[in-house]
Amino acid sequence: MNESKMMEKRLKKVLMQDKINAYEGLTRALESDLRMLLGCYMSLCSDVNINIDVVEGGEYQINISAKADNINAPNII
C-alpha cells in the first residue's frame, strides 16, 4: 500500500472518530439540558434519551424519550 493511501485511511479514521465523539458530546449536553427543563414541569422517573438520525435530504430527525410519573406546577429557575 502506498503512502498516500495509508495517509488517506488514517485521516478518514480520525475524522470518523471526531464525528462520533462530537455526536456523543452533543447528545449528552442535550439530554442534560432537557432533563433540567422537563424537571421544571414534571417528576421524571427515567433518563432522558435522545437519538439523532440523518434522513433523506440531509435533514436531522431528533427523537426524545423520557418518562414522568407526575406533572407539577411550573418550577421556573
C-alpha positions as CSV (number, residue, x, y, z in Angstrom):
1,M,0.0,0.0,0.0
2,N,1.4,3.3,-1.0
3,E,2.0,6.2,1.5
4,S,-0.9,8.4,0.2
5,K,-3.4,5.6,0.6
6,M,-2.2,5.0,4.2
7,M,-2.5,8.7,5.0
8,E,-6.0,8.8,3.4
9,K,-7.1,5.8,5.6
10,R,-5.6,7.4,8.8
11,L,-7.3,10.8,8.0
12,K,-10.6,9.1,7.4
13,K,-10.3,7.2,10.7
14,V,-9.5,10.4,12.6
15,L,-12.4,12.2,11.1
16,M,-14.9,9.4,11.8
17,Q,-13.7,9.3,15.4
18,D,-14.1,13.0,15.8
19,K,-17.6,12.8,14.3
20,I,-18.5,10.0,16.8
21,N,-17.1,12.0,19.8
22,A,-18.9,15.2,18.7
23,Y,-22.2,13.3,18.4
24,E,-21.8,11.8,21.8
25,G,-21.0,15.1,23.3
26,L,-24.0,16.8,21.7
27,T,-26.4,14.1,22.8
28,R,-25.1,14.2,26.4
29,A,-25.4,18.0,26.5
30,L,-28.9,17.9,25.1
31,E,-30.0,15.2,27.5
32,S,-28.7,17.2,30.4
33,D,-30.4,20.4,29.3
34,L,-33.7,18.6,28.6
35,R,-33.6,16.8,31.9
36,M,-33.4,20.2,33.7
37,L,-36.1,21.7,31.5
38,L,-38.5,18.8,31.8
39,G,-37.8,18.6,35.5
40,C,-39.3,22.1,35.9
41,Y,-42.7,20.8,34.8
42,M,-42.8,17.1,35.8
43,S,-41.2,14.5,38.0
44,L,-39.1,12.4,35.7
45,C,-38.8,8.7,36.6
46,S,-36.4,7.7,33.9
47,D,-33.4,9.2,32.0
48,V,-34.0,11.5,29.0
49,N,-32.8,9.7,25.9
50,I,-32.1,11.3,22.5
51,N,-31.5,9.7,19.2
52,I,-30.5,11.8,16.2
53,D,-30.7,10.3,12.7
54,V,-29.9,11.8,9.3
55,V,-32.8,11.4,6.9
56,E,-33.2,12.0,3.2
57,G,-32.2,15.4,2.1
58,G,-29.6,15.7,4.9
59,E,-32.1,16.8,7.5
60,Y,-32.0,15.6,11.1
61,Q,-34.7,13.6,12.8
62,I,-34.5,14.0,16.6
63,N,-36.3,11.5,18.8
64,I,-36.6,12.3,22.5
65,S,-38.0,9.9,25.1
66,A,-38.5,10.3,28.8
67,K,-40.9,9.0,31.4
68,A,-42.6,11.1,34.1
69,D,-44.8,9.9,37.0
70,N,-46.2,13.3,37.9
71,I,-46.8,16.7,36.2
72,N,-46.1,19.6,38.6
73,A,-46.9,23.2,38.7
74,P,-44.1,25.1,36.8
75,N,-41.0,25.4,38.8
76,I,-39.1,28.1,36.9
77,I,-35.5,28.5,37.9
